Amino acid sequence: MDLLAKIIAQMTKEEVRFFRLFVDRQDYSFTRKDKELFDLYRDQGESINERLIAEKWYGKSAGMNSFYRLKNRLLAIVNKSLVVQHMEEDESMKLLYGLLIYEHHYSRKNYKVAAYYLNKLERSAEKEEHFSLIDLILNEQIKLAADYTTANPKEIIAKRFLNAQKNEPIAALDQVLAQIHFDLKVSQNYGQQNTTLYEYLEQLLKKTSFENEWKNSRVFQVKFFDAISQILLQQHDYVKLETFAQEAIVLFKKKKWFDKTHHEIALKMHTYWVNALFKNGRYTQSLKAAGALKNEMEKFDRMLEDKYLIFYYNALIINYSVIDPIQAISLLEKLKFEKKIQSESFYFHFVLINLAILHYRDKNYEKAIDHIIDLSTRSSFKKAAPLLQLKLAVLELMIRLERKEFDIILYRNKQILRQFKSEFDSIEGLRQREMLSLIGMLSKPKLVKDWKKKLQEFISNRDSSLPEDADLIDYDRWAKLQLQQRR
């Protein structure tokens, strides 16, 4: 990854404008090459030919070394410009900037001034419930107390101990939720769930005195929402999730907790509400909630619009796939060529998977198989959850069965069994293997005598622990159709 190219490509028009003003008013002795290189990266991105530019500007002998020095200098100034522009907009950045001011005065032995800024920082961090940063501030206060004796280290140590107690459940929640979010992202909700994490999360929440100490804490309420919603998702309890998300939105609005700093939790709550409504079959209400999500995305200069755009589109697609499949396909085809979608592999996988599913349902098997091949041959998809890759491979064979491509099924079946051998030990993996066996059986010129029995057993023996939406395509419905079509 070209770090400089990536950063410059993501800069907004306002950030570019601020950068130009920033470098012009600072005494950085910027040369024409600095600004010219910035403009080249804006125009060409990572496709820029660095060697060609280096040779043109510096010659062949020491061209690349001089170019990299220029590039590193430009990277430093770009980052400095971004920090200066945004340090007053984000509370965390404000606090970190305050620490830099303190450190400047402390290093020059201006202890009285340093203590003033450190105490001010402590009050601000407490207001924001930024417990991890409070620990850092208190640590600096202990260090400062050795040089500036107006503060008693014993009192600071006691405060640090109390802060650590407050931070412990928050930190534990963060660790578990980080892993859960990662697992959900790489599997796109079609991977095997780590039930141990969810069990630990439930136990963690039971230990927390939520009703007393944390009831009016916005920070904990944010974590609490995240944790409970993840448990409800894992349990596939969408009825409770719908109510929980809606009530959380009402609570946060009532307490005026939806500010710029906590903008993301507002978007997350609306996203869960939209999806829960869909799962509960309330498609019209889900689309209305998607509209509310879009309105939230437009707040604060659309600062998180890029990140949540895929969730908004997902809300439209899942609902239209039920009430208007043609519109869903049309929207996906447009998204396929969106630069924002193409730049993020997770988003692009989502588009191709849904196009394959919708075309399969529409019996447009040629287009469905094209999208599957396109996705499965991409290097980025090889990093996706193996179980998701396996389910896509099963869908491919379902389509090839409809197209009567029996030789390809025979070859691919053996290939898939070898490739995903380690996945067949899980409950979901075993279900995929059973599907491969059924497809293989139905693709043979002469059906085995007990083919009906095998399909019926597949339907009746479904593991009750598997959620209804665990498969990309409803396998039970498929098996019933096979029984009807082959009488």
matplotlib code that plots the C-alpha trace (Angstrom):
import matplotlib.pyplot as plt

x = [0.0, 1.3, 0.5, 0.9, -1.3, -3.9, -4.1, -4.2, -6.9, -9.1, -8.7, -11.9, -12.0, -12.0, -8.9, -7.1, -8.0, -6.7, -3.5, -2.7, -3.3, -1.4, 1.8, 1.7, 1.5, 4.1, 7.9, 8.5, 10.5, 8.3, 9.7, 7.7, 8.3, 6.5, 3.3, 3.6, 4.0, 0.9, -1.1, 0.2, -1.0, -4.4, -4.7, -3.2, -3.4, -1.5, -1.1, 1.5, 4.9, 7.3, 10.4, 9.6, 9.0, 12.2, 14.3, 12.7, 13.3, 16.6, 18.2, 18.9, 21.8, 20.3, 16.8, 14.9, 16.7, 15.9, 12.3, 11.7, 13.1, 10.7, 7.8, 8.5, 8.6, 5.3, 3.7, 4.8, 3.3, 0.1, -0.5, 0.4, -2.1, -4.9, -4.2, -4.2, -7.4, -9.3, -7.9, -10.6, -13.4, -12.9, -12.9, -10.2, -7.9, -8.5, -7.4, -4.3, -3.5, -3.8, -1.3, 1.2, 0.8, 1.4, 4.4, 5.9, 5.8, 6.9, 10.0, 10.9, 10.4, 7.4, 5.8, 3.1, 1.9, 2.2, 0.1, -2.6, -3.0, -2.9, -5.7, -7.8, -7.2, -8.3, -11.6, -12.3, -11.4, -13.7, -16.6, -16.1, -15.6, -12.4, -11.1, -8.0, -6.8, -7.6, -5.2, -2.5, -3.2, -3.0, 0.2, 1.6, 0.3, 2.2, 5.4, 4.8, 4.3, 7.9, 8.9, 5.9, 5.0, 1.5, -0.2, -0.1, 0.8, -1.2, -4.4, -3.6, -2.8, -6.2, -8.0, -6.0, -7.2, -10.9, -10.5, -9.0, -12.1, -14.3, -12.3, -12.1, -15.6, -15.3, -11.9, -13.2, -16.2, -14.0, -11.8, -14.7, -16.7, -13.6, -13.3, -17.0, -17.1, -14.1, -15.7, -18.9, -17.2, -15.0, -17.9, -20.6, -22.9, -22.5, -19.5, -19.4, -20.1, -17.8, -20.3, -17.6, -17.2, -21.0, -21.1, -18.3, -20.0, -23.2, -21.3, -19.4, -22.7, -24.2, -21.2, -21.6, -23.7, -25.6, -28.7, -26.7, -23.3, -23.7, -27.3, -26.5, -23.1, -23.2, -20.0, -21.2, -24.7, -22.9, -20.9, -24.0, -26.0, -23.2, -23.0, -26.7, -27.3, -24.5, -26.0, -29.5, -27.9, -26.1, -29.4, -31.3, -33.8, -34.9, -38.1, -36.2, -33.5, -36.1, -37.6, -34.1, -32.7, -35.8, -35.9, -32.1, -32.6, -35.4, -33.3, -30.3, -32.4, -34.1, -30.8, -29.3, -26.5, -26.3, -23.6, -20.7, -18.4, -21.1, -22.4, -21.4, -23.5, -26.6, -25.9, -25.2, -28.5, -30.5, -28.7, -29.7, -33.3, -33.6, -32.3, -34.4, -37.5, -36.6, -36.0, -39.4, -41.1, -41.9, -40.5, -42.3, -41.3, -37.8, -37.5, -38.8, -36.2, -33.6, -34.7, -34.1, -30.7, -29.9, -31.0, -28.6, -25.8, -26.2, -25.5, -22.2, -21.1, -21.6, -18.5, -19.4, -21.4, -18.8, -18.5, -22.3, -23.3, -23.1, -25.5, -28.0, -27.7, -28.0, -31.2, -32.7, -31.5, -32.7, -36.1, -36.4, -35.2, -38.5, -40.9, -39.3, -36.4, -35.9, -35.2, -32.8, -30.8, -30.8, -29.4, -26.7, -25.6, -25.1, -23.2, -20.9, -19.3, -19.2, -15.6, -16.4, -17.7, -14.9, -12.3, -13.5, -13.4, -16.0, -18.5, -17.7, -18.1, -21.5, -22.6, -21.5, -22.9, -26.3, -26.3, -25.6, -28.4, -31.0, -30.1, -30.4, -33.8, -34.8, -33.5, -31.0, -28.3, -25.8, -25.5, -25.6, -22.6, -20.7, -20.9, -19.8, -16.8, -15.9, -16.0, -14.3, -11.4, -10.6, -7.6, -9.5, -12.2, -9.6, -9.2, -12.9, -14.3, -13.7, -17.3, -18.6, -16.4, -17.7, -21.4, -20.7, -19.1, -22.3, -24.4, -22.3, -23.0, -26.8, -26.7, -24.7, -27.3, -30.0, -27.8, -27.2, -23.5, -22.9, -19.2, -18.3, -20.3, -18.3, -15.0, -15.8, -17.4, -14.1, -12.2, -14.5, -14.3, -10.5, -10.3, -12.7, -11.9, -11.3, -14.7, -16.8, -16.3, -18.7, -22.5, -22.8, -19.9, -21.5, -24.7, -22.7, -21.2, -24.7, -25.7, -22.7, -23.6, -27.3, -26.2, -23.7, -26.5, -29.0, -26.4, -25.9, -27.6, -29.5, -30.9, -30.2, -33.2, -33.5, -33.0, -36.4, -35.5, -32.2, -33.8, -36.6, -34.0, -32.0, -35.1, -36.3, -32.8, -31.9, -30.1, -32.4, -29.4, -28.9, -30.7, -33.2, -31.0, -27.7, -27.6, -27.1, -30.1, -32.8, -31.6, -34.7, -36.9, -34.5, -34.8, -38.6, -38.6, -36.3, -38.9, -41.7, -39.9, -38.6, -41.8]
y = [0.0, 3.5, 5.3, 8.8, 8.1, 6.5, 9.5, 12.1, 10.2, 10.2, 13.9, 16.0, 19.2, 21.2, 19.3, 19.9, 23.6, 23.8, 22.0, 24.5, 27.4, 25.6, 25.1, 28.6, 30.3, 28.1, 28.4, 25.0, 26.2, 24.2, 23.8, 23.6, 19.8, 19.4, 21.0, 19.4, 15.9, 16.5, 17.4, 14.3, 12.1, 13.8, 13.2, 9.7, 8.1, 4.8, 4.4, 7.2, 6.2, 7.1, 6.0, 8.0, 11.2, 10.6, 10.3, 13.3, 15.5, 14.1, 12.0, 8.3, 8.0, 9.2, 9.8, 7.4, 8.4, 12.0, 11.2, 9.2, 12.1, 14.4, 11.9, 11.5, 15.2, 15.7, 12.9, 14.6, 17.9, 16.4, 14.6, 17.8, 19.7, 17.2, 17.2, 21.0, 21.2, 18.7, 18.8, 21.2, 19.0, 15.8, 15.5, 12.7, 14.8, 17.8, 15.8, 14.4, 17.9, 19.1, 16.5, 17.8, 21.3, 19.9, 17.9, 21.0, 23.0, 20.1, 19.5, 23.1, 22.8, 25.2, 23.1, 25.5, 26.0, 22.2, 21.4, 23.9, 22.2, 18.7, 19.5, 21.1, 17.9, 15.7, 17.6, 17.4, 13.7, 12.9, 14.8, 12.7, 9.5, 8.9, 6.4, 5.2, 8.7, 9.7, 6.9, 8.5, 11.9, 10.7, 8.9, 12.3, 13.9, 11.4, 12.1, 15.9, 15.6, 14.6, 18.1, 20.2, 19.4, 21.0, 17.7, 14.7, 11.5, 9.4, 11.2, 10.8, 7.1, 6.6, 8.4, 6.2, 3.1, 4.2, 5.1, 1.6, 0.0, 2.1, 1.3, -2.5, -3.4, -1.0, -2.4, -6.0, -5.1, -3.5, -6.6, -9.0, -6.7, -6.1, -9.9, -10.3, -7.4, -8.8, -12.3, -10.9, -8.7, -11.5, -13.9, -11.4, -13.2, -16.5, -17.8, -20.0, -18.0, -18.1, -18.9, -18.8, -15.1, -14.5, -16.6, -14.6, -11.3, -12.3, -13.2, -9.9, -7.9, -9.8, -8.8, -5.1, -3.0, -1.4, -0.2, 1.9, 3.2, 3.0, 4.0, 7.6, 7.0, 7.7, 5.8, 2.6, 3.0, 3.0, -0.2, -1.7, -1.2, -2.7, -5.7, -6.5, -6.0, -8.5, -11.1, -10.6, -11.0, -14.2, -15.5, -14.3, -12.7, -9.9, -9.1, -8.1, -6.4, -4.2, -3.0, -2.6, -0.5, 1.7, 2.3, 3.1, 5.7, 7.3, 7.3, 8.9, 11.5, 12.4, 12.8, 14.6, 12.2, 12.1, 14.7, 14.8, 12.7, 10.0, 10.2, 6.7, 5.1, 6.9, 5.3, 1.9, 2.0, 3.0, 0.2, -2.5, -1.1, -1.3, -4.8, -6.1, -4.7, -6.5, -9.8, -9.4, -9.1, -5.4, -4.3, -1.0, 0.1, -1.1, 1.1, 4.1, 3.4, 3.3, 6.8, 7.8, 6.2, 8.3, 11.5, 10.7, 10.0, 13.5, 15.2, 16.7, 17.4, 13.7, 12.8, 9.0, 8.8, 6.7, 4.2, 3.7, 4.0, 0.2, -0.3, 2.1, 0.3, -3.1, -1.9, -1.0, -4.2, -6.7, -5.1, -4.7, -8.3, -9.4, -6.7, -5.7, -8.0, -6.2, -2.9, -4.7, -6.0, -2.6, -1.0, -3.7, -3.3, 0.5, -0.2, -2.5, 0.4, 2.8, 3.7, 3.7, 0.1, -1.1, 0.3, -1.8, -5.6, -6.3, -4.0, -5.4, -9.0, -8.1, -6.7, -9.7, -12.3, -10.6, -10.3, -14.0, -14.9, -12.6, -13.8, -17.4, -16.8, -15.1, -18.3, -16.2, -18.8, -17.5, -14.1, -15.8, -18.0, -15.1, -13.2, -16.3, -16.8, -13.1, -13.2, -16.6, -15.7, -12.5, -12.5, -10.5, -13.2, -15.8, -13.9, -14.1, -16.6, -20.2, -21.1, -18.2, -19.4, -22.9, -21.7, -19.8, -22.9, -24.9, -22.2, -22.5, -26.3, -25.6, -23.4, -25.9, -28.6, -26.4, -25.9, -29.7, -29.3, -32.7, -33.1, -29.8, -30.8, -34.0, -32.2, -29.3, -31.5, -33.4, -30.1, -28.5, -31.5, -31.3, -27.5, -27.2, -30.4, -28.7, -26.9, -30.1, -30.7, -27.9, -28.2, -25.7, -27.3, -30.7, -29.2, -27.9, -31.4, -32.9, -30.5, -31.4, -35.1, -34.4, -32.3, -35.0, -37.6, -35.6, -34.9, -38.6, -40.0, -42.6, -41.6, -44.0, -45.9, -44.0, -40.5, -39.4, -40.7, -38.9, -35.6, -36.1, -37.0, -33.8, -31.8, -33.5, -33.9, -30.2, -29.2, -27.0, -24.9, -23.5, -20.2, -20.0, -17.6, -19.5, -20.5, -18.2, -20.0, -21.8, -25.4, -27.0, -25.2, -26.3, -29.9, -29.8, -28.4, -31.2, -33.7, -32.0, -31.6, -35.2, -37.2]
z = [0.0, -0.9, 2.3, 0.9, -2.1, 0.1, 2.5, -0.3, -2.2, 0.9, 1.5, 1.0, -1.0, 2.3, 3.5, 0.2, 0.4, 4.0, 3.0, 0.3, 2.8, 5.5, 3.4, 2.0, 5.4, 7.1, 6.9, 5.5, 2.5, 0.2, -3.3, -6.5, -6.5, -3.1, -4.4, -7.8, -6.3, -4.2, -7.3, -9.1, -6.3, -6.4, -10.1, -10.4, -7.0, -6.6, -10.3, -10.3, -11.9, -9.2, -11.0, -14.1, -12.0, -10.0, -13.1, -14.6, -11.5, -10.1, -12.8, -12.9, -10.5, -7.2, -8.5, -6.2, -3.0, -3.6, -4.6, -1.4, 0.8, -1.0, -0.5, 3.2, 3.7, 1.9, 4.0, 7.2, 6.1, 4.9, 8.2, 10.2, 8.1, 8.8, 12.5, 12.7, 10.7, 12.8, 16.3, 17.5, 16.0, 17.8, 21.6, 21.6, 19.4, 21.6, 24.6, 22.9, 21.7, 25.3, 26.3, 23.8, 25.2, 28.7, 27.5, 25.9, 29.2, 31.3, 29.2, 29.7, 33.5, 33.4, 36.1, 37.2, 33.7, 33.0, 36.1, 35.0, 31.6, 33.1, 35.6, 32.8, 30.8, 33.7, 34.0, 30.2, 30.1, 33.0, 31.3, 28.2, 30.3, 28.5, 31.1, 29.3, 28.7, 32.3, 33.4, 31.2, 32.6, 36.2, 35.4, 34.2, 37.4, 39.5, 37.5, 37.9, 41.6, 42.0, 40.7, 41.6, 45.2, 45.5, 44.6, 46.9, 44.9, 47.4, 46.3, 42.7, 43.1, 44.8, 41.9, 39.5, 41.3, 41.1, 37.4, 36.7, 38.3, 36.0, 33.0, 33.6, 32.3, 29.4, 28.3, 28.6, 26.5, 23.9, 23.6, 23.2, 20.8, 18.6, 18.0, 17.4, 14.9, 13.1, 12.9, 11.6, 9.0, 7.4, 7.4, 6.2, 8.8, 6.9, 8.9, 12.0, 15.1, 18.1, 20.8, 23.5, 23.0, 23.3, 26.5, 28.0, 26.9, 28.7, 31.9, 31.7, 31.5, 34.4, 36.6, 35.8, 38.1, 35.2, 37.1, 39.5, 38.5, 34.8, 34.2, 33.3, 31.7, 28.0, 27.4, 29.1, 27.4, 24.0, 24.9, 26.5, 23.3, 21.2, 23.5, 23.9, 20.1, 19.3, 21.7, 20.2, 16.7, 17.7, 19.1, 16.0, 18.3, 15.9, 17.7, 20.8, 18.7, 16.9, 20.2, 21.8, 18.9, 18.7, 22.4, 22.4, 19.7, 21.7, 24.9, 23.2, 21.5, 24.8, 26.6, 23.6, 23.5, 19.6, 19.1, 16.7, 18.9, 19.2, 15.7, 14.8, 17.5, 16.1, 12.7, 14.2, 16.1, 13.0, 11.0, 13.6, 13.6, 9.8, 9.7, 12.6, 10.9, 7.7, 9.5, 11.2, 7.7, 8.2, 4.8, 4.4, 7.9, 7.2, 4.1, 6.1, 8.8, 6.0, 5.1, 8.7, 8.5, 5.4, 7.2, 10.1, 7.6, 6.2, 9.5, 10.6, 7.0, 6.1, 8.1, 8.2, 5.0, 3.1, 6.0, 6.3, 2.7, 2.2, 5.1, 3.6, 0.3, 2.0, 3.6, 0.2, -1.4, 1.2, 1.2, -2.6, -3.1, -1.5, -2.7, -6.0, -7.1, -10.4, -8.6, -6.3, -9.3, -10.9, -7.8, -7.4, -11.0, -10.4, -7.2, -8.9, -10.8, -7.8, -6.9, -3.2, -3.5, -5.6, -3.2, -0.3, -0.9, 1.8, 0.0, -3.4, -2.2, -0.8, -4.2, -6.2, -3.8, -3.8, -7.6, -7.9, -5.4, -7.1, -10.6, -9.4, -7.9, -11.2, -13.1, -15.0, -14.4, -16.8, -15.1, -11.7, -12.5, -14.1, -10.8, -8.8, -11.0, -10.9, -7.1, -6.5, -8.7, -6.9, -4.6, -2.0, -1.7, -0.8, 2.5, 3.3, 5.9, 4.5, 5.3, 3.2, 0.3, 0.7, 0.7, -2.5, -4.0, -3.1, -4.8, -7.9, -8.1, -7.5, -10.6, -12.6, -11.8, -13.2, -16.4, -16.5, -16.5, -14.9, -15.9, -14.3, -11.2, -10.9, -11.2, -9.0, -6.3, -5.8, -5.9, -3.2, -0.9, -1.0, -0.6, 2.3, 4.1, 7.5, 7.3, 7.3, 11.1, 12.1, 12.0, 9.2, 7.3, 7.6, 6.1, 3.1, 2.6, 2.6, -0.1, -2.2, -1.8, -2.9, -5.9, -6.9, -6.6, -8.7, -11.4, -12.2, -15.3, -13.3, -9.9, -7.0, -5.8, -2.5, -3.9, -2.5, 0.9, 1.0, 0.1, 2.7, 5.4, 4.5, 5.2, 8.3, 9.9, 9.9, 13.1, 15.2, 16.3, 12.8, 12.1, 9.2, 7.3, 7.7, 4.1, 1.1, -0.5, 1.4, 1.1, 2.5, 0.0, -2.8, -1.6, -1.6, -5.2, -6.3, -4.9, -6.8, -10.1, -10.2, -9.4]

ax = plt.figure().add_subplot(projection="3d")
ax.plot(x, y, z, "-o")
ax.set_aspect("equal")
plt.show()
